[in-house]
Amino acid sequence: SDTRWVEVDLEAPRLFNKVLMHRYWKDGRRYCGSKVEVFDDDARQWRTVYDTSAQYDAPETEKGTSLVFDAAVARYIRVHSSISEHSVSARVLEVAVFCEGCSFQSSMADWVKRLPKAPTPEP
């Protein structure tokens, strides 16, 4: 099957383990060919972290489809989708990237400390 993909640039290497993909869902169609690739800077190539191959996902809903995999670190992500039960193409409406269950407290606290302080308004 012919897959289409959306590339996401996270602007810096980030830790993540879930991609939430929203595709056309109003008729409950199912899609196949869901796949997530990350760009491996060390190997200078794309590496697959999630792949349903030719299997169909569960029927699409307004909540989207969660693609969950072992945590990866990358700046660039490609999210693939292939045909649906009703069409030879996929309608990807939105892609979101998450790290569920990851602990960001220390790194986020360090990042917040580096932010410039907002000016105090004058009375």
C-alpha positions as CSV (number, residue, x, y, z in Angstrom):
1,S,0.0,0.0,0.0
2,D,1.1,3.6,-0.6
3,T,1.6,5.4,2.7
4,R,1.6,9.2,3.2
5,W,3.5,10.8,6.0
6,V,3.6,14.0,8.0
7,E,6.9,15.2,9.4
8,V,7.1,16.9,12.7
9,D,10.1,19.1,13.8
10,L,10.2,19.3,17.6
11,E,13.0,22.0,17.2
12,A,15.3,20.1,19.6
13,P,15.7,16.4,20.6
14,R,12.8,15.5,22.9
15,L,11.8,12.4,24.8
16,F,8.4,10.9,23.8
17,N,6.5,7.6,23.7
18,K,3.1,8.5,22.2
19,V,1.7,10.0,19.0
20,L,-1.9,11.0,18.9
21,M,-3.1,11.1,15.3
22,H,-6.5,12.6,14.3
23,R,-7.8,11.5,11.0
24,Y,-11.2,11.9,9.4
25,W,-13.6,10.0,11.7
26,K,-17.2,10.9,11.2
27,D,-18.1,7.6,9.5
28,G,-16.0,5.5,11.9
29,R,-13.6,4.4,9.2
30,R,-10.5,2.4,9.9
31,Y,-7.1,3.1,8.6
32,C,-4.1,0.8,8.0
33,G,-0.4,1.5,7.6
34,S,0.0,3.5,10.8
35,K,3.7,3.9,11.5
36,V,6.0,6.3,13.5
37,E,9.6,6.8,12.5
38,V,12.2,8.9,14.3
39,F,15.4,10.4,12.9
40,D,18.4,8.8,14.6
41,D,21.1,11.5,14.6
42,D,23.9,8.9,15.5
43,A,23.0,6.6,12.6
44,R,21.9,9.4,10.3
45,Q,18.8,7.5,9.2
46,W,15.1,7.0,10.0
47,R,14.2,4.3,12.6
48,T,10.8,2.8,13.0
49,V,9.4,2.8,16.6
50,Y,5.8,1.9,15.8
51,D,4.3,0.0,12.8
52,T,1.0,-1.7,12.2
53,S,2.1,-2.7,8.7
54,A,-1.0,-3.7,6.7
55,Q,-3.2,-4.2,9.7
56,Y,-6.2,-1.9,10.3
57,D,-6.4,0.3,13.4
58,A,-9.6,0.4,15.5
59,P,-12.4,2.5,14.1
60,E,-11.4,6.2,14.1
61,T,-13.2,8.4,16.7
62,E,-13.2,12.1,17.5
63,K,-10.6,11.3,20.2
64,G,-8.1,10.2,17.5
65,T,-5.8,7.2,17.5
66,S,-3.0,6.7,20.1
67,L,0.2,5.1,18.8
68,V,2.2,4.1,21.9
69,F,5.7,2.7,21.8
70,D,8.9,2.5,23.9
71,A,10.3,6.0,24.7
72,A,12.5,7.5,22.0
73,V,14.5,10.7,21.8
74,A,14.5,12.6,18.5
75,R,13.9,16.0,17.0
76,Y,12.2,14.8,13.8
77,I,9.3,12.4,13.7
78,R,7.4,11.0,10.7
79,V,3.9,9.8,11.2
80,H,2.6,7.5,8.4
81,S,-1.0,6.5,7.5
82,S,-2.2,4.6,4.5
83,I,-5.6,3.7,3.0
84,S,-8.9,3.6,4.9
85,E,-11.8,1.3,4.4
86,H,-13.5,4.0,2.3
87,S,-10.7,5.6,0.4
88,V,-7.2,5.0,-1.1
89,S,-5.8,7.9,0.9
90,A,-5.7,9.1,4.5
91,R,-6.9,12.4,5.8
92,V,-4.6,13.4,8.7
93,L,-6.1,16.4,10.5
94,E,-3.7,16.7,13.4
95,V,-0.7,15.1,15.0
96,A,0.4,15.5,18.7
97,V,3.5,14.1,20.4
98,F,3.6,13.2,24.1
99,C,5.7,11.5,26.8
100,E,3.2,9.8,29.0
101,G,4.5,8.7,32.4
102,C,7.8,10.5,31.8
103,S,9.2,12.7,34.6
104,F,10.0,16.2,33.4
105,Q,10.1,18.0,36.8
106,S,13.8,18.6,37.0
107,S,14.4,19.5,33.4
108,M,11.3,21.7,33.3
109,A,12.3,23.4,36.5
110,D,15.8,24.1,35.1
111,W,14.2,25.5,31.9
112,V,11.8,27.8,33.8
113,K,14.7,29.2,35.9
114,R,16.4,30.4,32.7
115,L,13.3,32.3,31.5
116,P,13.6,36.1,31.8
117,K,11.5,37.6,34.5
118,A,8.5,39.5,33.4
119,P,8.7,43.2,34.0
120,T,6.7,44.5,37.0
121,P,3.9,46.8,36.0
122,E,4.2,50.3,37.3
123,P,1.4,51.5,39.5
